[in-house]
Structure formats: structure tokens, C-alpha cells
Amino acid sequence: MLKRTAMGLALVITMAGCSAPAEQQQVNAQYSLPVVPQGQTATRVPPIERQLTAIHEFRQMTVSPTVIREALLDEHERWVGTPYVLGGESRRGIDCSALMQHVFGEAFAVDLPRTTDQQVLEGSRVARDQLKSGDLVFFRPPGLYNHVGVYVGDGYFLHASASQGVKLSRLDNVYWKRYYWQARRPMERTQLAQRVMSSRGEG
């Protein structure tokens, strides 16, 4: 029965790997069962726990984008319309870096530094064409201060606009495209997703 269950799980992983990205296929290959010719008996079968671990990791990779995006959209609903106030840290008024600090703390239990100059040093730099949900995006508009938001997906980022308060804006907007600076990934997305799911009791 154990052998049949393990082979069934291996089939699930193999089928999922047909259309999976390279990183998922690597996980599948790491934990897949050996192919045994008909009529022969496998001498070494990985423990069932390794198969379950592989499925869990595969599931995390699959749900990460959706879970992160939903968490960010929840934060948008919580903060939308809050006016921009330089130095503000509450729903009465908030600035861009304080919003990122609140969003990452509430959605992902990640402690970001308070200022934009500190946040731009977090994690690793990401190319613009490699942006994923949960990446911080930075801008250098005219004036004394840099600006920061978080990429939600589909070309949108969440931020505290100086003119319109907390909102979603498009990266390809003429203004934001002109003053785009760089992006940072504070934490890998699988970790962000795990933190969201743990806070929901799903992890």
C-alpha cells in the first residue's frame, strides 16, 4: 500500500512538471521516484515524507504569486484613500515609505526600515522586466525625496501618491515611467507566501 501511494504521488509530481517552470521541475526531479523496468522491483524508494515535502514545495511555488497579490490587494483596500502626509504613519495621513513599512509588516510580517533611503538597500536588486508581486519599486521624481511603492502585478504598484493619497498606479504611466529608478526584492516570494499562509492558519 505504501509503495502504491508513493508511486501515485510521483505520478502527480511528474504530471505537474510537464508544464511547470524550470524551478518547479528541479524540485520534481529532486524528489521523483526511480523508473523501474516492468517485472523488476525497485531496491531504493525515497521515503514517503520526501514525496509529501516535494508536493508541499511545489504547491508553495504554484500559489506564491496569487497569495502575495491577494495580500497586497487586501492592504490596498485597507489603506486606499488615506491622504499623503510627509512623516505620517497612520490612516489620518501617511507617506510612501511608512506605507511600505505597514504593508510589509501587516501582510508578510516583514520589518522594513522606515525611510526610502534605507528600504532601497533591502534584499536584492531586480531588473524591471523581472518584476514580481511583492517587489519594492523606487522612483526619483523632482524634489528632495525619492518615492517607493510595491509591485502588485499586471503593471500596477501600490503606493502613497503625494497628490492622491494611497492608490494603485501603473508603472507605464508617463510620469512614473520617466522617474523610475530601480526595484528591490526584500524577500523571496515563496517565503512571503508562506508568511501570508501562516498568518491565515493555512501553512
C-alpha positions, 0 to 999 in steps of 0.5 A: 500500500505504501509503495502504491501511494508513493508511486501515485504521488510521483505520478502527480509530481511528474504530471505537474512538471510537464508544464511547470517552470524550470524551478518547479521541475528541479524540485520534481526531479529532486524528489521523483521516484526511480523508473523501474523496468516492468517485472523488476522491483525497485531496491531504493524508494525515497521515503514517503515524507520526501514525496509529501515535502516535494508536493508541499514545495511545489504547491508553495511555488504554484500559489506564491504569486496569487497569495502575495497579490491577494495580500497586497490587494487586501492592504490596498483596500485597507489603506486606499484613500488615506491622504499623503502626509510627509512623516505620517504613519497612520490612516489620518495621513501617511507617506510612501515609505511608512506605507511600505513599512505597514504593508510589509509588516501587516501582510508578510510580517516583514520589518522594513526600515522606515525611510526610502533611503534605507528600504532601497538597500533591502534584499536584492536588486531586480531588473524591471522586466523581472518584476514580481508581486511583492517587489519594492519599486523606487522612483526619483521624481523632482524634489528632495525625496525619492518615492517607493511603492510595491509591485502588485502585478499586471503593471500596477504598484501600490503606493502613497501618491503625494497628490492622491493619497494611497492608490494603485498606479501603473508603472507605464504611466508617463510620469512614473515611467520617466522617474523610475529608478530601480526595484528591490526584492526584500524577500523571496516570494515563496517565503512571503507566501508562506508568511501570508499562509501562516498568518491565515492558519493555512501553512 
